[in-house]
């Protein structure tokens, strides 16, 4: 734990399950928050050692649940992102986001990195989704592009096909999944609202129903 400040000049960040609650507002249900159990964590993070800062997290208020209901329910904020000043200077626009839990007792923790001086509204990179492979009309989109007879050199011909395929698939996916994605976003929003409070039998059943609907 005794890390010299001179050895911590590089920009660095750690994130994940810290397994400790560092304040009373980071816990709901169960026994009261006991500061003596987390003092060593706060000491490790202070200015005399790692000089780390706890990044504010957007999204759900608690990142872990014991998945029990009523009087046995416990919620804790134990998944965190810590960073030093050097890292913050490089990624000054970074944002921490915690999405609602779907398949786990932990909520997925995401750190969106934006380099200093870059435009946060840059165009999103094209990503091919694995689920598209089971769609017959997706295959037709690709087949149609690659069956076009272009009288170009082999290198230019290949690059042109790739570019056209990307454009066609983006348009196809927006038409095919646009409504579905909006629906999933609404479902996740409702799940997040329910997971921000201690679970009851009713809210737990509702979450299970919503989680199943997100997988369809």
N, C-alpha and C positions, 0 to 999 in steps of 0.2 A: 504493500500500500504506500510505502514511502518513496514516491516517484519525484525525482528532482525536476524543478520547473525548467531548468536548462535543457532537459531532454524532451520537453513537450512543446517544441516550437513548430512542429509540422502540423498542418491542418488535419484534424481527424474527428471522426464522429462514431458513436456506437449506438445501436438501437436494438430493441427486442424486449424480451421478458426479463425485467429486473427482479421479479419475484418479491418486491417489497412495496409497501404503501408509504409515501413520504409526507402525507398530510391527512388531516381528518376528512377533508372534502374529497379525498381520493378513495373513500370507502363508504359503503352503505350496507347495513345489515351486519349480523354477527357481533363479535366483541368490539369494543371501542378501540380506536387506533391507539397503539402504544408506541410513543416516540423513541423509547429506549431500544426498540428492536431495529430502528432504522438510522440511528445516529451515526453508525459506522459508515453507512452509505453516503450520508450527507457530508461526513468528514472526508471521505474519499473524493468527493466531487468539489470540495471547496478550493479556495484560491491557493492554498499552500501545497496542493498536490496536483491534481489534473486540470484545475481551472475550468471545469465543465459547466455548461448551462443546460437546464432542462427546457427543451423546446416545447412551446404551447402546441397542443394537438387539436385539430379541428375534427368535427364529426361527433361520434358517440362520446358520452361523458366517462363511461367505464369500459375498460378493455378486457376484463375477465369476469366470468360468472361461474358460480359453482353449480349452476343449472338446476337449482332447487327452488321451491316455491314457498310463498307465504312467510312464516316465521323462520324458516330454514334458509331463505334466500340471502346470498351475499354477492355484492358487486364490488370490484376493486379496479383501480387504475394503476396497473403494474407494468404495462407495456409502454416504454418510453424511448425518447430520442435525446441523447446528450451530445453536445458539441463544444469545441473550444473556440476562442476568439479568432484564431487563424482560419479555421474552417468557416466560421460565420462571415469573415471578410471575403472569402472566395465564393461562398454560396449564400449571399445576403438575401436572396429572394426565395430561399428554400421554404417549403411548406410541409408540415406534418399532418397527415390525415389518417383517421381511424374509421374504417368502414364497419358496418354491422356484421356480426358473426353469422355465418350461414352453416358451416360444416364443423365448427370447433367451439370450445368453450372460451377461446381467445378471439378477439376481433383482429382482422388483418390490419397491420400498421404499415403505412406507406410514407416514404419521404420523397416528395417531388423536388428534384434539384433543378435550379435555374441559375446558370452562371452569371456573375456580375457583368452588367453591360449588355446582356442578351435580351431580346424581345420575348416576353412571356406569351405573346400571341402568335408565335411562329406556327407554321403549318404542321399538323400532326403527320408523323411518318405512316406510310401505308403498312398495314399488318394483315397477313393472310390468316384467317381464323380456321382452325382445324374442323369445326362443325360444318363449314361450307362443303367439305368433301362428300358429305352424305346427301347433298342436294343435287339432283339430276340437272336442274336448270343452271347450276353453277358450272357444271361440266360443259353445258351447251354454250355458255358465254365464252369460256376458254377456247372451245373447239371452233367457234365462229371466228374469233380473232386469228387463230393460228392457221385457219384454212384460207385466209385471204391471200391472194396471189400478188405479192409485191415484187416489183422488178428492181430490187436493190442489191447492193453487195451483201455478202453473207453476214459480216459484222454489223452493218447498219440494219439489215433485215431483222436480226435477232433482237437488237436493242429496241427497235421500233415495235416489235411484237410484245416485248415485255412492258413497254410503256403503255401501249394500247390495252393490254390485258389488265394492267393496274387501274386504268381509268374506267374500263367497263365493269370491273369487279366492284369498285367503289360505288359506282352508280347502282349496280345490281343489289349490293348488300344494303344500301340505304333504303331501297324500295322493299326488299325482302324482310329486313330486320328492324327497320326504323321504328315501327309501332311496338315491336317486342321489347326493344331496348328501353323505350320510354316507360313501358309497363314495369320492367324489372327495376328501373330507377325509382318508381313510385312504391313498389313493394319494399325495396331496401330502405327507403325513407321511413315507411311505417314500422319496419322491423327495428330500425335505430331508435325511434321514439319509444317503442315498447321496452327495448333493452336499456334505456336510460333510467328506468325505474325498477325497483325490486319486483321480481316476478310473482304473479299470482297464478293460480291454477288456470284462470281464464286467459290471462295474457300469454302464458306458456303455450297453451293450446293454439292460440291465435298465431304465435310466432312459428310454430311447426307447420301450420297451414300455409303461411306466407313463404316460408323457406322452400316448401315443396313446389310452390308455384314458380319460384325463381329458377328452378331446375328444368322446367318444361321447355 
